[in-house]
Amino acid sequence: MSAFHSQVSIARIENNGKTLNQITDFNKTTQIKGTWYGLKLHETPSGAFDKFTISTSTDNKTTWSTPTVVLSNEDLTNKGEDQHEDYTRSKLAAVKWLMCPATGNLSIWAKRHGIDSNNKIIPRKELLRAAVVGSGKTPADRYTDSIIIDLPYGNVSGDLGEIVEDGKLYLASADTQQGVVHILELNDECSDIKPNGPLLSLQWFNDDNSIDHREAPAIFRENGYLFMMTSGKTGWRPNQHKYTYAPSVKGPWTDHLIPISDSTAYHSQVFGVKRIRSSNGSGHSSLLFSGTRNAATWNGKDNRNIWMPLYFNTDTNLATNYYDRITLDEEKGTVTGYQLDHGTQLSIKNTVLQGFQDDVTALTDNDLSTFWYNNNHSDKKTLTFDLGEAQRIKAIKLKQFDQYNNKVDVSLRTPRLKVEVGNGQTFTPVFEDIVGSINWLQTINLPEAHGQYLRLSLIENHKGNSSGTTNDFGFYEVEIWGNKYSPSPQLHAGFDTPETGTLPQGWEVIRSSGTSASVIKADIGGALQLQDNNNNGRVVASHTLTPQKGARVEATLRFKYNTSGSGDYIRLMSGKKMLINIVNSVKHRKLAITDNRFNETAIASINNDTWYKLRLVMNTDANTYDIFLNDRLIWGGAHFAEAASFIDNIRIGTATKESGSVAVYDDIMIHGPIQ
C-alpha cells in the first residue's frame, strides 16, 4: 500500500507546494484488484473530526466517484474507556490506513485528542482504530467496528508509523512525554494491540546525555534493513531529521541516531517516505521523502510540502538533497531532482530602505556572516534594489536573519514576503507568499519579469508554533538572478592541441623531483598525465577560473589510474578552502571522498587502467553535491568539506608518500552561473 500516487504517470512537483491534496486530493490511496480507493479526512471549521470519506476509481485515477462516508464523529459515541468523555468531540492526526496481513481487512488508525466544550484540545493522546470487517465487505463500506484505546499500556499515543514484518502488523507510536518510540504489535486480526506491553521501547540520547525526543516516525525496508526516520520534538518548528536502522522490527536498532538533510530538514518536519514502483514490469523502484512545512508555524492553514529523492549511498548510508523541483515517473519508478534556470547573478548597484537612511550594504557584500536587521521596527519593512538598467529577472536568493533573543534558530520565524519589479515609479507584484527559512542561501523562483528595480517587502512574520506575528525583517545576503544562462563552460581542457608537450595556458604545475606533468597521446586523443616516482614527493596541476556559484554548477572529467589505491586526488577549491576532495584511496583501494580532516568515505570501486567519466553536480547555495560515475548516480547529497559560496579552482595531484602513480585526465569541464 502506498500513501502517495500522482494523478498522472509523470508528475513534476515544485517544492513549497501548497498541500499534498493538490496532488492527490486524498490523505491516503490504495489499489485493490484493479480499483483505486482514496481516503479523505474531513474536519469542521473549528478543526474537529467530522468524517472520513472514500472515493473509488476504475480508470487509473483519472476520474473518481462521489465520496461515500465510511466513518463519522457520531460513530465514536461511547467507544472509549472513559464514560464521562464525549468521544464525538475528537481531533484526529497521524492517520494510517492499513491492511491486515492475515485477514485482508482495512482499518483506520489515528492519534486522537479530545476537545472540550470551549473547543480547546485536551492534551491527552489516545489511539483510535476503526475497521471494515465481514465477508464481502469492500474498503468503501462503513467502518463500523471502532474502538478508542485511551492510553496504550498507559503511554500516550503520538505520531504513528507502520511496519509489516513476517505477516504481522506493528505500529511505531511516538510517546513525546517520555521521549520514547514504542513498537506496538497488533493481534492477528489487527483489531487491537497485543496485551503485556510494547514489543520494544526505543530511546536515544544527545551528547549531553539529555533525552533526544523524537516524533513522526516514517518506516520503510531497504537493503535488508528497516529504517526509521524521525523528526525532533519542536512543536511544528523545523528541526534536524535523524534515522536509525535494524535488521528486523525486534532489533537491534542503532543506539545512536544519524542526521540526514540539513539542520532544518529544508524547513520541514518528516511527513513520510514513499516507494515509487515502476509500472512497466522492470521491478525498479525509488524512494521519495516528503516533509511538511506545517501551517501551524504561520496562519494555521495552507500546509506546504517538500519532496526529495532519497539516496542510499551504501546499504545503511541514507541521504537526500534539495532541488527546486522533482520529477516522478511512475512508469519507470524513478524520482529525479533538478534545479530551474535562474540565469546568472545580476549586479546590484544600490540598495535603499524605504523611508530611512540605514546602512544596508551588508545585504549585497557577498559575505554570509554580515547582516542587516530591522530590530522588529514596524516601519522598516521595504527594501528597493537598483540594477542600474532594466534586466530580465528570474529569481531572488536570500539568507534570512535568524538571531532572536540572543538565540540563533532559523526556525523561529516564518515570513510572508512580497516581491515587485518595476521602473522606480510603478511596480508589478510578481511574488507574495510564505517563505520557509532555510539556513543557507535559498532561492525564490519568480515568474520572469523585466525591470531596473526590485522591491522586497515584509507583509508579516510569524513566530514558531502559532505564537503570534512580529515585524522582524532582515537578511545576511540578497542576490538577484536573471537574464540568460549560458551553459558554455568556464573551463574546457581537452588537451588535444598541442597533442604532446607542455600543458595549455592557464594550468600551473607544482612538482617534486621524480615527478612530471605533461600532455601525452592517449587512446581518446590528447590527455594530461601526472606521473609520480617519488615516494616523498608529489605533482599537482591546477587551474584558476572565474568564480562559479549557484544552485547548479557542474564539473566533469575523464580519468584513469594505473593502480587502484595510489592516492591520486581531484579537488575543487574556493580560494584556500577545499570544498570537494575525491581520492584514489590508499586505505580503501576504492574511489573515496573526504571531509576537511581527510577522513575518507569509500564511494565506488574502480579498475586499473580503465577510463571513467566523473560528473559532479554542485549546489553552492546549499554546499551540497551529487556524484555521477559513468553517468550513474553513485553518491547523493554529499556536503562540501568546507563551507563556501563559489568555486574558483580545480587541482589534480598525486599523494606525497606514494610512488609509481600514473594518473591520466581528459575533457575537464567546469561550468555554471558566473558570480
C-alpha positions as CSV (number, residue, x, y, z in Angstrom):
1,M,0.0,0.0,0.0
2,S,1.3,3.4,-0.8
3,A,0.3,6.7,0.7
4,F,1.3,8.7,-2.4
5,H,0.3,8.3,-6.0
6,S,0.3,11.1,-8.6
7,Q,-2.6,11.6,-10.8
8,V,-0.5,11.0,-14.0
9,S,2.3,8.7,-15.0
10,I,4.8,11.6,-14.9
11,A,4.4,14.3,-12.3
12,R,6.5,17.4,-11.9
13,I,6.3,18.8,-8.4
14,E,7.6,22.2,-7.3
15,N,8.9,22.4,-3.8
16,N,7.0,24.5,-1.3
17,G,3.8,23.1,-3.0
18,K,0.7,24.2,-1.2
19,T,-0.7,20.9,0.0
20,L,-0.5,17.1,-0.5
21,N,-4.1,17.3,-1.5
22,Q,-3.2,19.5,-4.5
23,I,-1.6,16.4,-6.0
24,T,-3.9,13.6,-4.8
25,D,-6.9,15.2,-3.0
26,F,-6.7,12.3,-0.5
27,N,-4.8,11.6,2.7
28,K,-4.2,8.0,1.6
29,T,-4.7,5.9,-1.5
30,T,-4.5,2.2,-2.2
31,Q,-5.3,-0.1,-5.1
32,I,-7.1,-3.5,-4.6
33,K,-8.0,-5.8,-7.6
34,G,-7.8,-3.0,-10.2
35,T,-9.8,-0.4,-8.2
36,W,-8.2,2.6,-6.6
37,Y,-9.6,3.8,-3.2
38,G,-8.9,7.3,-1.9
39,L,-9.4,8.1,1.8
40,K,-10.0,11.7,3.0
41,L,-10.3,13.2,6.4
42,H,-12.9,16.0,6.8
43,E,-12.8,18.4,9.7
44,T,-15.3,21.0,11.0
45,P,-14.4,24.7,10.7
46,S,-13.0,24.5,14.2
47,G,-10.7,21.7,13.3
48,A,-12.6,18.9,15.0
49,F,-13.1,15.5,13.3
50,D,-16.2,15.4,11.1
51,K,-15.9,12.3,9.0
52,F,-13.9,10.0,6.7
53,T,-14.9,9.6,3.1
54,I,-13.7,7.2,0.4
55,S,-13.9,7.7,-3.4
56,T,-13.1,5.0,-6.0
57,S,-11.6,5.0,-9.4
58,T,-11.6,2.2,-12.0
59,D,-9.7,4.1,-14.8
60,N,-6.3,4.5,-13.1
61,K,-7.2,7.6,-11.0
62,T,-8.4,9.7,-14.0
63,T,-11.9,10.1,-12.6
64,W,-13.2,9.4,-9.1
65,S,-16.7,8.5,-7.7
66,T,-18.8,10.6,-5.4
67,P,-17.3,10.3,-1.9
68,T,-19.0,7.9,0.4
69,V,-19.0,8.5,4.2
70,V,-17.3,5.5,5.9
71,L,-16.9,6.9,9.5
72,S,-18.4,9.9,11.1
73,N,-17.9,11.5,14.5
74,E,-21.3,10.0,15.7
75,D,-19.7,6.6,15.1
76,L,-17.3,7.3,18.0
77,T,-20.1,7.5,20.7
78,N,-19.1,5.6,23.8
79,K,-16.2,3.9,22.0
80,G,-13.6,4.7,24.7
81,E,-13.0,3.7,28.3
82,D,-13.9,6.9,30.0
83,Q,-17.7,7.0,30.5
84,H,-17.6,10.8,31.1
85,E,-15.8,11.6,27.8
86,D,-17.8,12.7,24.7
87,Y,-15.8,10.9,22.1
88,T,-17.7,12.5,19.3
89,R,-15.6,15.6,20.1
90,S,-12.3,14.5,18.7
91,K,-9.3,15.8,16.9
92,L,-7.5,13.2,14.7
93,A,-4.0,13.3,13.3
94,A,-1.3,10.9,12.1
95,V,-3.8,9.0,10.1
96,K,-2.8,5.5,8.9
97,W,-4.9,3.3,6.5
98,L,-3.6,-0.2,6.9
99,M,-4.4,-3.6,5.6
100,C,-4.2,-6.6,8.0
101,P,-1.8,-9.2,6.5
102,A,-3.8,-12.1,7.9
103,T,-7.3,-11.1,7.0
104,G,-7.0,-8.5,4.3
105,N,-9.3,-6.2,6.2
106,L,-8.6,-2.5,6.2
107,S,-8.5,-0.3,9.3
108,I,-8.0,3.3,10.0
109,W,-5.6,4.1,12.9
110,A,-5.0,7.6,14.2
111,K,-3.8,9.7,17.1
112,R,-6.8,11.2,18.9
113,H,-7.2,14.3,21.1
114,G,-10.3,15.1,23.0
115,I,-11.9,18.6,22.6
116,D,-13.6,20.4,25.5
117,S,-16.7,22.5,25.5
118,N,-14.7,25.6,24.6
119,N,-13.2,23.9,21.5
120,K,-9.8,23.6,23.2
121,I,-7.7,20.4,22.6
122,I,-7.4,18.2,25.6
123,P,-3.7,17.3,25.8
124,R,-4.3,13.6,26.1
125,K,-3.1,11.5,23.2
126,E,-5.0,8.3,22.6
127,L,-5.2,5.7,19.9
128,L,-8.2,5.3,17.5
129,R,-8.9,2.2,15.4
130,A,-11.8,1.8,13.1
131,A,-12.2,-1.2,10.8
132,V,-14.3,-2.5,8.0
133,V,-14.9,-6.2,8.6
134,G,-17.2,-9.0,7.4
135,S,-17.4,-11.3,4.4
136,G,-18.0,-9.4,1.1
137,K,-17.2,-6.0,2.5
138,T,-15.2,-3.5,0.4
139,P,-12.9,-0.7,1.5
140,A,-15.6,1.8,0.8
141,D,-18.1,0.3,3.2
142,R,-18.9,1.6,6.7
143,Y,-16.1,1.3,9.2
144,T,-18.5,0.4,12.0
145,D,-16.1,-1.7,14.1
146,S,-14.3,1.1,16.0
147,I,-12.6,1.4,19.4
148,I,-10.6,4.1,21.2
149,I,-7.6,2.8,23.2
150,D,-7.3,5.6,25.8
151,L,-3.6,5.2,26.7
152,P,-2.0,2.1,25.2
153,Y,-0.2,0.4,28.1
154,G,-0.5,3.6,30.0
155,N,1.6,5.6,27.4
156,V,0.4,8.5,25.3
157,S,0.0,7.7,21.6
158,G,1.7,10.2,19.4
159,D,2.6,10.2,15.7
160,L,2.3,6.8,14.1
161,G,4.4,4.7,11.8
162,E,3.6,1.3,10.5
163,I,5.7,-1.9,9.9
164,V,4.7,-5.1,8.2
165,E,7.1,-8.0,9.1
166,D,6.6,-11.7,8.8
167,G,2.9,-11.5,8.2
168,K,2.3,-9.2,11.2
169,L,1.4,-5.6,11.6
170,Y,3.2,-3.3,14.0
171,L,2.7,0.4,14.9
172,A,5.5,2.7,16.0
173,S,4.0,5.2,18.4
174,A,6.0,8.3,19.5
175,D,5.5,9.0,23.2
176,T,6.7,12.6,23.3
177,Q,6.1,12.8,27.1
178,Q,8.7,10.2,27.9
179,G,10.8,10.7,24.8
180,V,10.3,7.1,23.7
181,V,9.2,5.4,20.4
182,H,7.1,2.4,21.3
183,I,6.8,-0.6,18.9
184,L,3.2,-1.9,19.4
185,E,2.4,-5.4,18.0
186,L,-1.2,-5.9,16.8
187,N,-3.1,-9.1,17.2
188,D,-3.6,-11.5,14.3
189,E,-6.9,-9.8,13.3
190,C,-5.3,-6.3,13.7
191,S,-8.3,-5.4,15.8
192,D,-6.3,-4.4,18.9
193,I,-2.8,-4.1,20.3
194,K,-1.5,-7.2,22.0
195,P,-1.5,-7.3,25.8
196,N,1.5,-7.3,28.1
197,G,3.1,-4.1,26.9
198,P,5.1,-2.8,23.9
199,L,7.3,-5.1,21.9
200,L,10.1,-2.5,22.2
201,S,10.5,0.9,23.7
202,L,13.3,2.8,21.9
203,Q,15.0,5.9,23.4
204,W,18.0,7.9,22.3
205,F,20.3,10.5,23.9
206,N,22.1,13.6,22.9
207,D,25.8,14.2,23.5
208,D,25.0,15.9,26.9
209,N,23.0,12.8,27.9
210,S,19.7,14.5,27.7
211,I,16.8,12.6,26.0
212,D,16.6,13.1,22.3
213,H,12.8,13.4,21.9
214,R,11.7,12.1,18.5
215,E,8.3,12.0,16.8
216,A,6.7,11.4,13.3
217,P,8.3,8.0,12.7
218,A,8.5,7.1,9.0
219,I,9.5,3.4,8.5
220,F,10.5,1.5,5.4
221,R,12.6,-1.5,4.4
222,E,15.6,-1.4,2.1
223,N,18.8,-3.3,1.6
224,G,17.9,-5.9,4.2
225,Y,17.3,-3.3,6.9
226,L,14.3,-1.5,8.5
227,F,14.9,2.3,8.6
228,M,13.0,4.6,10.9
229,M,13.3,8.4,10.1
230,T,12.1,10.8,12.8
231,S,11.7,14.4,13.5
232,G,12.7,16.2,16.7
233,K,10.1,17.4,19.2
234,T,9.9,21.1,18.5
235,G,6.1,21.5,18.1
236,W,5.7,22.4,14.4
237,R,9.0,24.1,14.1
238,P,11.5,22.6,11.6
239,N,14.4,20.6,13.0
240,Q,17.1,18.1,12.2
241,H,15.8,14.9,10.9
242,K,17.6,11.7,12.0
243,Y,17.3,8.0,11.3
244,T,18.1,4.6,12.9
245,Y,18.1,1.1,11.4
246,A,17.8,-2.5,12.4
247,P,17.8,-5.9,10.6
248,S,14.2,-6.6,11.9
249,V,11.5,-5.0,13.9
250,K,12.8,-6.7,17.0
251,G,16.2,-5.0,16.6
252,P,18.8,-4.4,17.5
253,W,18.2,-0.7,16.4
254,T,21.2,1.5,16.4
255,D,22.0,3.1,19.7
256,H,22.6,6.4,18.1
257,L,20.6,8.5,15.6
258,I,22.1,9.5,12.3
259,P,21.4,13.1,10.9
260,I,20.0,13.4,7.4
261,S,19.4,16.6,5.3
262,D,20.3,20.0,6.7
263,S,19.7,21.2,10.3
264,T,16.1,22.2,9.5
265,A,15.2,19.4,7.0
266,Y,14.8,22.2,4.5
267,H,12.4,23.9,6.8
268,S,10.1,20.9,7.3
269,Q,9.2,18.0,9.5
270,V,9.1,14.5,8.2
271,F,5.8,13.5,6.6
272,G,6.7,10.2,5.2
273,V,8.8,8.0,2.9
274,K,7.0,6.5,-0.1
275,R,8.1,4.0,-2.6
276,I,7.5,4.8,-6.2
277,R,7.3,1.5,-8.1
278,S,7.6,1.1,-11.8
279,S,4.5,0.1,-13.8
280,N,6.5,-1.2,-16.8
281,G,7.4,-4.5,-15.3
282,S,11.1,-3.7,-14.7
283,G,10.8,-4.0,-11.0
284,H,12.6,-0.8,-10.4
285,S,11.6,1.5,-7.6
286,S,12.7,4.7,-5.9
287,L,12.2,6.3,-2.5
288,L,10.5,9.7,-2.1
289,F,10.9,11.7,1.0
290,S,8.1,14.1,1.9
291,G,8.4,16.8,4.5
292,T,5.6,19.1,5.9
293,R,6.0,22.8,6.2
294,N,3.2,23.0,8.7
295,A,0.9,25.9,8.7
296,A,0.8,25.9,12.5
297,T,4.0,28.0,12.2
298,W,2.2,30.8,10.4
299,N,-1.5,31.1,10.0
300,G,-2.8,27.6,10.9
301,K,-3.9,27.0,7.3
302,D,-2.4,26.2,3.9
303,N,0.2,23.5,4.7
304,R,3.2,23.1,2.4
305,N,5.2,20.1,1.4
306,I,8.6,19.5,0.1
307,W,9.6,16.4,-1.9
308,M,13.1,14.9,-2.3
309,P,14.6,11.8,-3.7
310,L,16.2,9.5,-1.0
311,Y,19.6,8.1,-1.8
312,F,21.2,5.0,-0.5
313,N,24.9,5.7,-0.9
314,T,25.7,2.4,1.0
315,D,23.4,-0.2,2.4
316,T,22.9,1.9,5.5
317,N,24.1,5.4,4.5
318,L,20.9,7.4,3.7
319,A,21.0,10.9,2.2
320,T,18.9,13.4,0.4
321,N,19.4,16.8,-1.4
322,Y,17.4,19.9,-2.1
323,Y,16.0,20.6,-5.5
324,D,13.7,23.2,-6.9
325,R,11.5,20.6,-8.5
326,I,11.3,16.8,-8.8
327,T,10.0,14.5,-11.5
328,L,8.1,11.3,-10.6
329,D,8.0,8.8,-13.4
330,E,5.6,6.1,-12.3
331,E,6.2,4.1,-15.4
332,K,10.0,3.8,-14.8
333,G,9.7,4.1,-11.0
334,T,12.2,7.0,-10.8
335,V,12.4,10.2,-8.7
336,T,14.7,12.8,-10.2
337,G,15.6,16.2,-8.7
338,Y,16.5,19.3,-10.8
339,Q,17.1,23.0,-10.5
340,L,15.4,25.6,-12.5
341,D,17.2,28.0,-14.8
342,H,17.9,31.0,-12.7
343,G,20.1,32.7,-15.2
344,T,23.2,34.5,-13.8
345,Q,23.7,36.7,-10.8
346,L,22.9,40.3,-11.6
347,S,24.9,43.2,-10.3
348,I,23.1,45.3,-7.7
349,K,24.2,49.0,-8.0
350,N,22.4,50.4,-5.0
351,T,20.0,49.3,-2.1
352,V,17.8,51.6,0.0
353,L,15.5,51.1,2.9
354,Q,12.2,52.9,2.2
355,G,11.8,55.9,4.4
356,F,15.1,55.5,6.3
357,Q,18.8,56.1,5.9
358,D,20.1,52.7,7.4
359,D,23.3,51.3,6.1
360,V,22.2,48.2,4.2
361,T,25.4,47.4,2.4
362,A,25.7,44.1,4.3
363,L,22.9,42.7,2.2
364,T,25.0,42.7,-1.0
365,D,28.6,42.4,0.2
366,N,28.9,38.7,-0.8
367,D,29.6,37.9,2.9
368,L,27.1,35.5,4.6
369,S,28.4,36.4,8.1
370,T,27.3,40.1,7.9
371,F,23.6,41.1,8.1
372,W,21.1,43.9,8.2
373,Y,18.1,43.5,10.6
374,N,15.3,46.0,11.4
375,N,15.2,45.2,15.1
376,N,11.4,44.5,14.8
377,H,10.7,48.1,13.7
378,S,7.2,48.3,12.3
379,D,8.0,50.7,9.5
380,K,11.3,49.3,8.3
381,K,9.8,46.6,6.0
382,T,10.6,47.5,2.4
383,L,13.9,47.3,0.6
384,T,14.5,48.5,-3.0
385,F,17.4,47.2,-5.1
386,D,18.6,49.1,-8.2
387,L,20.1,47.0,-11.0
388,G,21.3,50.1,-12.9
389,E,19.3,49.2,-16.0
390,A,16.4,47.1,-17.0
391,Q,17.1,43.4,-16.7
392,R,15.3,40.1,-17.1
393,I,14.7,38.9,-13.6
394,K,14.1,35.2,-12.8
395,A,14.8,34.6,-9.1
396,I,15.8,36.2,-5.9
397,K,18.1,34.4,-3.4
398,L,18.0,35.1,0.3
399,K,19.7,34.0,3.5
400,Q,17.3,35.2,6.2
401,F,18.2,36.6,9.6
402,D,18.0,34.0,12.3
403,Q,19.1,35.6,15.6
404,Y,16.3,36.4,18.0
405,N,16.6,37.0,21.8
406,N,20.3,36.1,21.6
407,K,19.4,32.7,20.1
408,V,20.3,31.5,16.6
409,D,17.4,29.5,15.3
410,V,16.3,29.7,11.7
411,S,13.0,28.0,12.5
412,L,11.8,30.7,14.9
413,R,10.3,32.9,12.2
414,T,8.3,32.3,9.0
415,P,7.8,35.5,7.0
416,R,5.4,36.3,4.3
417,L,7.3,38.3,1.7
418,K,6.3,40.3,-1.4
419,V,8.4,40.9,-4.4
420,E,7.7,43.6,-7.0
421,V,9.6,44.6,-10.2
422,G,9.4,48.0,-11.9
423,N,11.0,51.1,-13.3
424,G,11.2,53.0,-10.0
425,Q,7.8,54.8,-10.4
426,T,5.5,51.9,-11.0
427,F,5.9,48.3,-9.7
428,T,4.2,45.0,-10.7
429,P,3.8,42.3,-8.0
430,V,5.5,39.0,-9.1
431,F,5.5,37.1,-5.8
432,E,3.7,37.1,-2.4
433,D,3.9,34.0,-0.2
434,I,5.2,32.4,2.9
435,V,8.9,31.7,2.7
436,G,10.2,29.0,5.0
437,S,13.6,29.8,6.4
438,I,16.5,27.5,5.4
439,N,19.9,28.0,7.0
440,W,21.6,28.7,3.6
441,L,21.1,30.9,0.6
442,Q,17.7,29.8,-0.7
443,T,16.0,30.6,-4.0
444,I,12.6,32.1,-4.6
445,N,11.7,31.4,-8.2
446,L,9.8,34.2,-9.8
447,P,7.7,34.4,-13.0
448,E,10.0,36.1,-15.5
449,A,9.8,39.9,-15.3
450,H,11.6,42.9,-16.7
451,G,12.7,46.0,-14.7
452,Q,15.5,48.0,-13.3
453,Y,14.3,47.9,-9.7
454,L,13.2,45.0,-7.4
455,R,11.3,45.8,-4.3
456,L,11.2,43.3,-1.4
457,S,8.7,43.8,1.4
458,L,7.6,42.1,4.6
459,I,3.9,41.5,4.8
460,E,4.0,39.8,8.2
461,N,6.3,37.4,10.1
462,H,5.0,34.5,12.1
463,K,6.6,33.2,15.3
464,G,7.0,29.4,15.5
465,N,4.1,27.3,16.6
466,S,1.4,30.0,16.0
467,S,2.5,32.2,18.8
468,G,1.7,35.5,17.0
469,T,3.3,37.8,14.4
470,T,6.2,40.2,14.5
471,N,7.8,42.8,12.3
472,D,11.2,41.1,12.2
473,F,12.8,41.6,8.8
474,G,16.4,41.0,8.0
475,F,18.9,39.1,5.8
476,Y,22.5,38.1,5.7
477,E,22.5,38.4,1.9
478,V,20.2,39.1,-1.0
479,E,21.0,38.2,-4.6
480,I,19.0,38.9,-7.8
481,W,19.4,36.4,-10.7
482,G,18.2,36.6,-14.3
483,N,19.0,37.1,-18.0
484,K,20.1,34.1,-20.0
485,Y,22.1,31.3,-18.5
486,S,24.8,30.3,-20.9
487,P,25.9,26.7,-20.4
488,S,29.3,27.3,-22.2
489,P,32.0,26.0,-19.8
490,Q,34.3,28.4,-18.0
491,L,37.0,25.7,-18.3
492,H,37.3,23.2,-21.1
493,A,40.5,21.3,-21.2
494,G,40.6,18.7,-23.9
495,F,44.4,18.6,-24.2
496,D,44.2,17.9,-28.0
497,T,46.2,21.0,-29.1
498,P,49.1,20.6,-28.9
499,E,49.0,16.8,-29.0
500,T,52.1,16.4,-26.8
501,G,54.3,18.6,-24.6
502,T,53.6,21.2,-22.0
503,L,50.3,22.0,-20.5
504,P,47.9,24.5,-22.2
505,Q,47.8,28.1,-21.0
506,G,46.2,28.6,-17.6
507,W,47.5,25.5,-16.0
508,E,50.0,25.8,-13.2
509,V,52.2,22.9,-12.0
510,I,54.0,22.3,-8.7
511,R,56.2,19.2,-8.7
512,S,59.0,17.4,-6.9
513,S,61.9,15.7,-8.4
514,G,61.0,12.4,-9.9
515,T,57.6,13.6,-11.0
516,S,56.1,15.1,-14.2
517,A,53.0,16.7,-15.7
518,S,52.7,16.6,-19.5
519,V,50.3,16.3,-22.4
520,I,50.5,12.9,-24.0
521,K,48.8,11.0,-26.8
522,A,46.1,8.7,-25.4
523,D,43.6,6.3,-26.9
524,I,41.0,9.1,-26.9
525,G,43.3,11.9,-28.2
526,G,45.5,14.1,-26.1
527,A,45.4,13.9,-22.3
528,L,47.1,15.2,-19.2
529,Q,49.3,12.8,-17.5
530,L,50.7,13.1,-13.9
531,Q,53.5,10.7,-13.1
532,D,55.0,10.3,-9.6
533,N,58.0,8.1,-9.0
534,N,59.0,9.8,-5.7
535,N,57.7,8.3,-2.5
536,N,58.3,11.5,-0.7
537,G,57.2,14.0,-3.3
538,R,54.2,14.9,-5.4
539,V,53.0,16.6,-8.6
540,V,50.0,19.0,-8.7
541,A,48.3,20.7,-11.7
542,S,45.8,23.4,-11.0
543,H,43.7,25.8,-13.0
544,T,42.0,29.0,-11.7
545,L,38.7,30.0,-13.2
546,T,36.1,32.7,-12.9
547,P,34.2,32.0,-9.7
548,Q,31.2,29.8,-10.3
549,K,28.2,29.8,-8.0
550,G,24.5,28.9,-7.9
551,A,22.1,26.0,-7.5
552,R,23.7,24.1,-10.4
553,V,27.4,24.2,-11.1
554,E,28.8,21.2,-12.9
555,A,32.3,19.7,-13.2
556,T,33.1,16.8,-15.5
557,L,36.2,15.0,-16.4
558,R,37.5,11.6,-17.6
559,F,40.3,9.8,-15.7
560,K,42.1,6.6,-15.4
561,Y,44.7,5.4,-12.8
562,N,47.3,2.8,-13.4
563,T,46.9,1.5,-9.8
564,S,43.7,1.5,-7.7
565,G,44.7,2.9,-4.3
566,S,47.7,5.1,-5.3
567,G,46.5,8.2,-3.5
568,D,45.7,10.5,-6.5
569,Y,43.1,13.2,-6.0
570,I,40.8,15.6,-7.6
571,R,39.9,18.8,-5.6
572,L,37.6,21.7,-6.2
573,M,38.6,24.8,-4.3
574,S,37.2,28.2,-3.2
575,G,40.3,30.2,-2.5
576,K,42.2,28.2,0.1
577,K,39.2,26.2,1.1
578,M,38.8,22.6,0.0
579,L,35.2,22.0,-1.0
580,I,35.4,18.6,-2.6
581,N,38.2,16.1,-2.4
582,I,37.9,12.8,-4.4
583,V,40.8,10.4,-3.8
584,N,42.1,7.2,-5.2
585,S,42.1,5.9,-1.7
586,V,45.2,4.1,-0.4
587,K,43.1,2.9,2.6
588,H,40.1,1.5,0.8
589,R,41.6,0.8,-2.6
590,K,38.5,2.5,-4.0
591,L,37.4,5.9,-5.0
592,A,36.5,7.9,-1.9
593,I,35.5,11.4,-0.7
594,T,37.0,13.1,2.3
595,D,36.0,15.8,4.8
596,N,38.2,18.7,5.7
597,R,40.2,16.5,8.1
598,F,40.8,14.0,5.3
599,N,38.6,11.3,6.9
600,E,37.6,9.1,4.0
601,T,34.3,7.5,2.9
602,A,34.6,5.0,0.1
603,I,32.1,5.6,-2.8
604,A,33.0,3.3,-5.7
605,S,35.3,0.5,-6.9
606,I,37.5,1.3,-9.9
607,N,39.7,-0.9,-12.1
608,N,43.3,-0.3,-13.1
609,D,44.0,1.4,-16.5
610,T,40.3,2.0,-17.2
611,W,38.7,5.2,-18.3
612,Y,35.9,6.6,-16.2
613,K,33.7,9.7,-16.5
614,L,33.2,11.7,-13.3
615,R,30.5,14.3,-13.1
616,L,29.9,16.5,-10.0
617,V,26.6,18.4,-9.8
618,M,27.1,21.1,-7.1
619,N,24.8,23.5,-5.3
620,T,27.0,26.2,-3.8
621,D,24.0,27.8,-2.2
622,A,23.4,24.7,-0.1
623,N,27.0,23.5,-0.1
624,T,26.0,20.0,-1.4
625,Y,26.8,17.9,-4.4
626,D,25.8,14.7,-6.2
627,I,28.4,12.4,-7.7
628,F,27.9,10.5,-11.0
629,L,30.3,7.9,-12.3
630,N,29.8,6.9,-16.0
631,D,26.6,8.9,-15.8
632,R,25.2,6.8,-13.0
633,L,24.5,8.4,-9.6
634,I,26.8,6.8,-7.1
635,W,26.5,9.2,-4.2
636,G,23.8,11.8,-3.5
637,G,23.5,14.7,-1.0
638,A,27.2,14.9,-0.1
639,H,28.3,18.0,1.8
640,F,31.2,20.3,1.0
641,A,34.2,19.6,3.2
642,E,34.3,23.3,4.0
643,A,31.6,25.9,3.6
644,A,31.9,28.4,0.7
645,S,29.6,30.2,-1.8
646,F,31.6,29.7,-5.0
647,I,34.2,27.5,-6.8
648,D,37.2,29.1,-8.4
649,N,39.9,26.4,-8.8
650,I,40.5,22.8,-9.7
651,R,43.5,20.8,-8.5
652,I,44.5,17.3,-9.6
653,G,47.5,15.7,-7.9
654,T,49.4,12.7,-6.6
655,A,50.0,11.6,-3.0
656,T,53.1,12.7,-1.2
657,K,54.0,9.3,0.3
658,E,53.2,7.1,-2.6
659,S,55.2,6.3,-5.7
660,G,54.6,4.6,-9.0
661,S,51.5,6.5,-9.7
662,V,50.4,7.3,-13.3
663,A,47.2,9.3,-13.5
664,V,45.7,10.5,-16.8
665,Y,42.9,13.1,-17.2
666,D,41.0,14.4,-20.2
667,D,37.9,16.5,-21.1
668,I,38.0,18.6,-17.9
669,M,35.0,21.0,-17.9
670,I,33.5,23.3,-15.3
671,H,30.5,25.5,-15.9
672,G,27.9,27.3,-14.0
673,P,26.5,30.8,-13.5
674,I,29.2,33.5,-13.0
675,Q,29.5,35.2,-9.6
